């Protein structure tokens, strides 16, 4: 068996971390004490077999968007059977008291732009599916003990995802529909839905890179590599707290 084949074989049943962009993958690759020599492609996604703090971890770069995330996870579940899935990387700050650099721990996940309310469904609910997808209670409990980023806040609560960017022009309607939501991105809820249907433990730890509707005096943007490191550090702390197989 080649070294890469052995590395990927070791990732069967290991935790899987999902990011969308190369910049979000970079901190995990930098932190690895061992890694595959080349990523394994899944369509346009890439998987990396890593060793982090002495344990195998599968890193998956999906590309941006709900379909890219869900399709990559579906294949990963078949090939690697991860018991734990974590969404990492950046997000947009949605609630008015969230600031750039803050860390968001997801406890439930909804879609911003699923709307079947005319048929009696809740905003963000896909017909036939729950109104929201809950995170793993065990993972949330473990991640709640994480230290907040220096000078920033660790939030825990509702995260949104959709196929459209939430901007200053449309943030008002989103906040009105989802008044408790902390953040928005374009992958996490799709991952949560797949994990829900497949019975896998899931949560998200993402750091805020932009504010969808900044208030007066708020910094509205932080560099992607900075927030990617914040998210990755939190995920690495979380992985350390999990029992090894």
Buried (B, 14 or more C-beta within 10 A) or exposed (E): EEEBEEBBEBBEBBBBBBBBBEBBBBBBBEBBEEBBEEBBEBEEBBBBBBBBEEBBBBBBBBBEBBEBBBBBBBBBBEBBBBBBBBBBBBBBBBBBEBBBBBBBBBBBBBBBBBBBEEEEBBBBBBEEBBEBBBBBEEBBEBBEEBEBBEEBBBBBBBBBBBEEBBEEEBBEEBBEBBEEBBBBBBBBBBBBBBBBEBEBBBBBBBBBBBBBBBEEEBEBEBEBEBBBBBBBBBBBBBBEEBEEE
